[in-house]
Amino acid sequence: MEKHFRKDQWKMLLVTMFCYLFFYTGRHNFGWASAGIVKELNISFQQVGWISFAMLMGYAIGQLINGNLADRLSPKIMILIGGGFSILCNLTISFASAYSMILILWTMNGYFQSMAWGSGGKLIANWWNNAERGKAFGFYTMAAGSSSVLTFLMALVLVQQEQSWRSLFRYPILFLAMALLIFLFVAYSDPKRKGYSNTEQEDSTSQKQENWKKSYQHVFQNRNFMVASLAIGFQSMARYGLIFWVPIHFLGSNYKDSSGNMWLTLLIPIGMALGALSFGYISDRLFNKNRSRSICTGMIISCVIALLIYWVPIHHQGLISILMFASGFFVYGPQANFWTLSPDLLGTKLVGTGIGIMNMFAYVFAAVGEPLFGKLIDYTGNTANIFLFVALICALCALIVSFVHTKAPV
């Protein structure tokens, strides 16, 4: 029985990772389409920033709602519903011809995309106990980072083939549809649904569930968790500053004149994917499970790297390549440590609610940052200034997370 359970335990983690691996094809594709949208609809980059703001706010509100629902309903069903409606939103946008229509649909897409992350975290917490949960969440966060790699790769191919910006909302999401179909037939929300009745897992579905109001109160009254949620807000703002605006920086006014530079942007999500996996081990081995110290160190290094990118000319491709990879590694890697704070500080019963609230902070801050990045570019006329802004944001994150205190590991 133990051998079979271990096999299913890994199967549930891997199928959840595989499904989320393709979720960003319906969200991180917008940055690559923005240049074409600006040209065709004759709008400013600040207006593009407001579209991204609306999506991220939809995502943040959805996290607040859907994280709690994941504690009460089936995480599997929520992932399937969210992914399905996200595909519909992307397809509809590919036929849109008005700024307002794209704004509304992209906001709705943000909400539907929000149904997946907390639900996936809940499913993983149901299958993995506290001793191995850091490793499991490290793999899960790596899947999110790898999703950016796939989305960037698909977008780069479509852009170099001179495809319309509309194709960026059509072809990549076909992979998401395939992943959802596999997830439908393989995933189980918790061990009991697979027939395991006496496991050592902290199965939150077997615990007495608080009503929704008390669940929110329990989370919002936890000081350490609220400080950590504030810190992840700045971390997420820096992350989206790289994901959304760096492609615009390297594309320039004509991507054909800078095709080599354009491929450098792929190193950012590659660094993010490897950083997410590595920081789970970094916090365990180097920082003795002190998540806040691990996060703080990563964000300080990110600040320094962003400043170096600002000062190094683009044509120094060798050095820029290293810095692009390192920026993704250290900006996104610490996020794997943030998610483990939810079960560490709140317990498994409130994993979905905690992750939802933390992710709400992450995306509210990221949403606020988008029009600020756009305004900075419009005002200065220099896309390199985004790296100065990223450096400032990383420094603020490092300062705030240093006030988070967790119990020393036994």
C-alpha positions as CSV (number, residue, x, y, z in Angstrom):
1,M,0.0,0.0,0.0
2,E,2.8,2.4,0.9
3,K,4.6,1.7,-2.4
4,H,1.4,2.3,-4.4
5,F,0.6,5.5,-2.4
6,R,4.1,6.9,-3.1
7,K,3.7,6.2,-6.8
8,D,0.3,8.0,-6.8
9,Q,1.7,10.8,-4.7
10,W,4.3,11.6,-7.4
11,K,1.7,11.1,-10.1
12,M,-0.6,13.7,-8.6
13,L,2.3,16.2,-8.3
14,L,3.5,15.6,-11.8
15,V,0.1,15.8,-13.5
16,T,-0.7,19.1,-11.6
17,M,2.7,20.4,-12.7
18,F,2.1,19.3,-16.3
19,C,-1.3,21.0,-16.3
20,Y,0.0,24.3,-14.9
21,L,3.0,24.1,-17.3
22,F,0.7,25.3,-20.0
23,F,-1.5,27.8,-18.1
24,Y,0.7,30.8,-18.9
25,T,0.1,30.3,-22.6
26,G,-3.2,32.0,-21.9
27,R,-1.7,34.8,-19.7
28,H,1.9,35.7,-20.5
29,N,1.2,35.9,-24.2
30,F,-0.1,39.4,-23.9
31,G,3.3,41.1,-23.5
32,W,4.3,39.8,-26.9
33,A,1.1,40.9,-28.5
34,S,1.2,44.4,-27.0
35,A,3.4,45.9,-29.7
36,G,1.0,44.8,-32.5
37,I,-2.0,45.9,-30.5
38,V,-0.5,49.4,-29.9
39,K,0.2,49.7,-33.7
40,E,-3.2,48.4,-34.9
41,L,-5.4,50.1,-32.4
42,N,-3.3,53.3,-32.2
43,I,-3.1,53.3,-28.4
44,S,-0.3,54.2,-25.9
45,F,1.9,51.9,-23.9
46,Q,0.2,53.3,-20.8
47,Q,-3.1,52.1,-22.1
48,V,-1.6,48.7,-22.7
49,G,-0.4,48.9,-19.1
50,W,-4.0,49.4,-18.0
51,I,-5.1,46.3,-19.9
52,S,-2.5,44.3,-18.0
53,F,-3.6,46.1,-14.8
54,A,-7.2,45.0,-15.3
55,M,-6.2,41.4,-15.9
56,L,-4.0,41.3,-12.8
57,M,-6.8,42.8,-10.7
58,G,-9.2,40.2,-12.0
59,Y,-6.6,37.6,-11.1
60,A,-6.1,39.1,-7.6
61,I,-9.9,39.3,-6.9
62,G,-10.2,35.8,-8.1
63,Q,-7.4,34.6,-5.8
64,L,-9.2,36.1,-2.8
65,I,-12.4,34.2,-3.8
66,N,-11.2,31.0,-5.4
67,G,-8.5,30.2,-2.8
68,N,-11.2,29.8,-0.1
69,L,-13.4,27.8,-2.5
70,A,-10.5,25.4,-3.1
71,D,-10.6,24.6,0.6
72,R,-14.3,23.6,0.3
73,L,-14.8,22.4,-3.3
74,S,-12.9,20.1,-5.6
75,P,-9.5,21.6,-6.6
76,K,-9.6,19.4,-9.7
77,I,-12.9,20.8,-10.9
78,M,-11.9,24.4,-10.3
79,I,-8.7,24.0,-12.3
80,L,-10.7,22.5,-15.2
81,I,-13.3,25.2,-15.2
82,G,-10.8,28.0,-14.9
83,G,-8.6,26.7,-17.8
84,G,-11.6,26.1,-20.0
85,F,-13.0,29.6,-19.7
86,S,-9.5,31.1,-20.1
87,I,-9.2,29.4,-23.5
88,L,-12.5,30.9,-24.5
89,C,-11.4,34.4,-23.4
90,N,-8.2,34.1,-25.4
91,L,-10.0,32.9,-28.6
92,T,-12.5,35.8,-28.3
93,I,-9.7,38.4,-27.9
94,S,-8.1,37.1,-31.1
95,F,-11.1,38.4,-33.0
96,A,-11.5,41.7,-31.1
97,S,-11.0,45.1,-32.8
98,A,-11.8,47.5,-30.0
99,Y,-9.7,48.6,-27.0
100,S,-12.6,48.3,-24.6
101,M,-13.4,44.7,-25.7
102,I,-9.9,43.6,-25.1
103,L,-9.9,45.3,-21.7
104,I,-13.0,43.5,-20.6
105,L,-12.1,40.1,-21.9
106,W,-8.6,40.2,-20.5
107,T,-10.0,41.1,-17.1
108,M,-12.3,38.1,-17.2
109,N,-9.4,36.0,-18.3
110,G,-7.5,37.1,-15.2
111,Y,-10.3,35.8,-13.0
112,F,-10.6,32.4,-14.7
113,Q,-6.8,32.0,-14.6
114,S,-6.9,32.6,-10.8
115,M,-8.9,29.4,-10.3
116,A,-5.8,27.2,-10.9
117,W,-2.9,28.2,-8.7
118,G,-4.5,28.0,-5.3
119,S,-6.4,24.9,-6.3
120,G,-3.2,23.2,-7.4
121,G,-1.5,24.1,-4.2
122,K,-4.4,22.6,-2.2
123,L,-4.3,19.4,-4.2
124,I,-0.5,19.1,-3.6
125,A,-0.9,19.9,0.2
126,N,-3.5,17.1,0.4
127,W,-1.1,14.5,-1.0
128,W,2.2,15.7,0.5
129,N,3.0,16.0,4.3
130,N,4.9,18.7,6.0
131,A,8.3,16.9,5.8
132,E,8.3,17.0,2.0
133,R,6.0,19.8,1.2
134,G,8.8,22.3,0.6
135,K,10.2,20.0,-2.1
136,A,6.7,19.5,-3.7
137,F,6.0,23.2,-3.8
138,G,9.4,23.8,-5.3
139,F,8.6,21.5,-8.2
140,Y,5.1,23.1,-8.5
141,T,6.6,26.6,-8.7
142,M,9.1,25.4,-11.2
143,A,6.2,24.3,-13.4
144,A,4.9,27.9,-13.3
145,G,8.4,29.2,-14.3
146,S,8.7,26.6,-17.0
147,S,5.3,27.7,-18.3
148,S,6.8,31.1,-19.0
149,V,9.6,29.5,-20.9
150,L,7.1,27.6,-23.1
151,T,5.0,30.8,-23.7
152,F,8.0,32.9,-24.5
153,L,9.3,30.2,-26.9
154,M,6.0,29.9,-28.7
155,A,5.6,33.7,-28.9
156,L,9.2,34.1,-30.3
157,V,8.5,31.6,-33.0
158,L,5.2,33.3,-34.0
159,V,6.8,36.8,-33.9
160,Q,9.7,35.8,-36.1
161,Q,7.3,34.2,-38.6
162,E,5.7,37.6,-38.8
163,Q,2.4,36.2,-37.6
164,S,-0.3,38.7,-36.5
165,W,-0.6,39.5,-32.8
166,R,-4.0,37.7,-33.0
167,S,-2.2,34.3,-33.5
168,L,-0.6,34.7,-30.0
169,F,-4.1,34.3,-28.6
170,R,-5.0,31.3,-30.7
171,Y,-2.2,28.7,-31.2
172,P,-0.4,28.6,-27.7
173,I,-3.7,27.8,-25.8
174,L,-4.2,24.7,-27.8
175,F,-1.5,23.2,-25.6
176,L,-3.5,24.2,-22.5
177,A,-6.6,22.4,-23.9
178,M,-4.5,19.2,-24.3
179,A,-3.1,19.5,-20.7
180,L,-6.6,20.0,-19.2
181,L,-7.8,16.9,-21.0
182,I,-5.0,14.8,-19.5
183,F,-5.5,16.4,-16.0
184,L,-9.2,15.5,-16.2
185,F,-8.5,11.7,-16.5
186,V,-5.5,11.4,-14.2
187,A,-5.8,13.8,-11.3
188,Y,-7.5,13.2,-7.9
189,S,-8.1,16.0,-5.5
190,D,-7.0,14.1,-2.4
191,P,-5.9,10.6,-1.3
192,K,-9.4,9.5,-0.2
193,R,-10.8,10.0,-3.7
194,K,-8.2,7.5,-4.9
195,G,-9.2,4.9,-2.2
196,Y,-6.5,5.6,0.5
197,S,-8.3,5.8,3.8
198,N,-5.5,5.4,6.3
199,T,-2.5,7.5,5.1
200,E,-0.1,9.6,7.1
201,Q,-0.9,12.7,5.0
202,E,-2.5,15.7,6.7
203,D,-5.6,15.4,4.6
204,S,-7.4,18.7,5.2
205,T,-10.6,17.4,3.8
206,S,-10.9,15.2,6.9
207,Q,-10.5,18.1,9.3
208,K,-13.4,20.2,10.6
209,Q,-13.7,23.1,8.2
210,E,-14.2,26.6,9.6
211,N,-16.9,28.7,7.9
212,W,-15.7,31.1,5.2
213,K,-15.7,34.2,7.5
214,K,-13.6,32.6,10.2
215,S,-11.2,31.2,7.6
216,Y,-10.5,34.7,6.3
217,Q,-10.3,36.1,9.8
218,H,-7.7,33.5,10.8
219,V,-5.5,34.4,7.9
220,F,-5.8,38.2,8.1
221,Q,-5.1,38.1,11.9
222,N,-1.8,36.3,11.4
223,R,0.7,39.1,11.5
224,N,3.6,37.2,10.0
225,F,1.5,36.0,7.2
226,M,0.3,39.5,6.4
227,V,3.9,40.8,6.3
228,A,4.9,38.0,4.0
229,S,1.9,38.8,1.8
230,L,3.0,42.4,1.6
231,A,6.5,41.3,0.6
232,I,5.4,39.0,-2.1
233,G,3.5,41.9,-3.6
234,F,6.8,43.7,-4.4
235,Q,8.4,40.4,-5.5
236,S,5.5,39.9,-8.0
237,M,5.7,43.5,-9.2
238,A,9.4,42.9,-10.0
239,R,8.6,39.6,-11.7
240,Y,6.0,41.1,-14.0
241,G,8.2,44.0,-14.7
242,L,10.6,41.5,-16.3
243,I,8.0,39.2,-17.9
244,F,5.8,41.9,-19.5
245,W,8.1,44.8,-20.2
246,V,11.5,43.3,-21.0
247,P,10.3,41.8,-24.3
248,I,9.3,45.3,-25.3
249,H,12.7,46.6,-24.3
250,F,14.5,44.0,-26.5
251,L,12.0,44.1,-29.4
252,G,12.7,47.8,-29.9
253,S,11.0,49.6,-32.7
254,N,11.7,46.8,-35.2
255,Y,12.2,43.2,-34.1
256,K,13.9,42.3,-37.4
257,D,16.8,44.5,-36.5
258,S,17.3,42.9,-33.1
259,S,16.3,39.3,-33.5
260,G,19.4,38.1,-31.6
261,N,18.5,40.3,-28.7
262,M,15.0,39.1,-28.8
263,W,16.0,35.5,-28.1
264,L,17.9,36.7,-25.0
265,T,14.5,37.3,-23.3
266,L,14.0,33.5,-23.2
267,L,16.7,33.3,-20.6
268,I,14.6,35.1,-18.1
269,P,11.8,32.4,-17.8
270,I,14.5,29.7,-18.0
271,G,16.2,31.3,-15.0
272,M,12.8,31.6,-13.3
273,A,12.1,27.9,-13.7
274,L,15.4,26.7,-12.4
275,G,15.3,29.3,-9.6
276,A,12.0,28.1,-8.4
277,L,13.3,24.5,-8.1
278,S,16.6,25.5,-6.6
279,F,15.3,27.9,-3.9
280,G,13.4,25.0,-2.2
281,Y,16.7,23.3,-1.6
282,I,18.6,26.6,-1.0
283,S,16.2,27.5,1.9
284,D,16.5,24.0,3.3
285,R,20.3,23.5,3.0
286,L,21.8,27.0,3.3
287,F,19.2,28.7,5.5
288,N,18.0,25.8,7.6
289,K,14.4,26.3,6.4
290,N,14.4,30.0,7.3
291,R,12.2,31.0,4.4
292,S,12.3,34.8,5.1
293,R,16.1,34.9,5.1
294,S,16.3,32.9,1.9
295,I,13.8,35.3,0.2
296,C,15.6,38.4,1.5
297,T,19.0,37.2,0.1
298,G,17.5,36.4,-3.3
299,M,15.8,39.8,-3.6
300,I,19.0,41.7,-2.6
301,I,20.9,39.8,-5.3
302,S,18.1,40.6,-7.8
303,C,18.4,44.3,-7.0
304,V,22.1,44.3,-7.8
305,I,21.5,42.3,-11.0
306,A,18.8,44.7,-12.2
307,L,21.3,47.7,-11.7
308,L,23.9,45.8,-13.7
309,I,21.5,45.2,-16.6
310,Y,20.7,48.9,-16.7
311,W,24.4,49.8,-17.0
312,V,25.5,47.1,-19.5
313,P,24.8,48.0,-23.2
314,I,22.5,45.6,-25.1
315,H,25.2,44.7,-27.7
316,H,27.3,43.0,-25.0
317,Q,25.2,39.8,-25.6
318,G,27.4,37.4,-23.6
319,L,27.2,39.4,-20.4
320,I,23.6,40.4,-21.0
321,S,22.7,36.7,-21.4
322,I,24.2,35.8,-18.0
323,L,22.4,38.7,-16.4
324,M,19.0,37.8,-18.0
325,F,19.3,34.3,-16.7
326,A,20.4,35.5,-13.2
327,S,17.6,38.1,-13.0
328,G,15.0,35.4,-13.6
329,F,16.6,33.0,-11.2
330,F,16.8,35.4,-8.3
331,V,13.6,37.4,-8.9
332,Y,11.3,34.4,-9.2
333,G,13.2,31.7,-7.3
334,P,12.2,33.1,-3.8
335,Q,8.5,32.7,-4.7
336,A,8.8,29.0,-4.0
337,N,9.7,29.9,-0.4
338,F,6.7,32.2,-0.1
339,W,4.1,29.4,-0.9
340,T,5.5,27.1,1.8
341,L,4.8,29.8,4.4
342,S,1.0,29.2,3.9
343,P,1.0,25.7,5.4
344,D,3.9,26.5,7.7
345,L,2.1,29.5,9.3
346,L,-1.5,28.6,8.8
347,G,-1.7,24.8,8.8
348,T,-3.0,22.5,6.0
349,K,-6.7,23.3,6.7
350,L,-6.3,26.8,5.3
351,V,-3.7,26.2,2.6
352,G,-6.1,27.3,-0.2
353,T,-7.3,30.4,1.6
354,G,-3.8,31.4,2.6
355,I,-2.3,30.9,-0.9
356,G,-5.3,32.7,-2.4
357,I,-4.8,35.8,-0.1
358,M,-1.1,35.8,-0.6
359,N,-1.5,35.6,-4.3
360,M,-4.1,38.4,-4.2
361,F,-1.5,40.7,-2.7
362,A,1.0,39.5,-5.3
363,Y,-1.3,40.4,-8.2
364,V,-2.7,43.6,-6.8
365,F,0.8,44.9,-6.5
366,A,1.8,43.6,-10.0
367,A,-1.4,45.2,-11.4
368,V,-0.5,48.6,-9.9
369,G,3.0,48.3,-11.3
370,E,2.0,47.7,-14.9
371,P,0.7,51.2,-15.7
372,L,3.6,52.7,-13.7
373,F,6.1,50.8,-16.0
374,G,4.1,52.0,-19.0
375,K,4.1,55.6,-17.8
376,L,7.8,55.4,-17.1
377,I,8.5,54.4,-20.7
378,D,6.1,57.0,-22.2
379,Y,7.6,59.7,-20.0
380,T,11.3,59.0,-20.4
381,G,11.3,57.4,-23.8
382,N,13.8,54.9,-22.5
383,T,12.8,51.3,-21.9
384,A,16.0,50.6,-20.0
385,N,14.6,52.5,-17.0
386,I,12.4,49.6,-16.2
387,F,15.5,47.9,-14.7
388,L,16.0,50.8,-12.3
389,F,12.4,50.4,-11.2
390,V,12.8,46.7,-10.8
391,A,15.9,47.3,-8.6
392,L,14.0,49.6,-6.3
393,I,11.1,47.1,-6.0
394,C,13.4,44.2,-5.1
395,A,15.1,46.3,-2.4
396,L,11.7,47.0,-0.8
397,C,10.8,43.4,-0.9
398,A,14.0,42.4,0.8
399,L,13.4,45.0,3.6
400,I,9.9,43.9,4.3
401,V,10.4,40.2,4.3
402,S,13.2,40.5,6.8
403,F,10.4,41.2,9.4
404,V,8.8,37.8,8.9
405,H,9.5,35.4,11.7
406,T,8.8,31.7,11.6
407,K,9.2,29.0,14.2
408,A,12.6,27.4,14.2
409,P,12.5,23.9,12.7
410,V,12.4,21.0,15.1
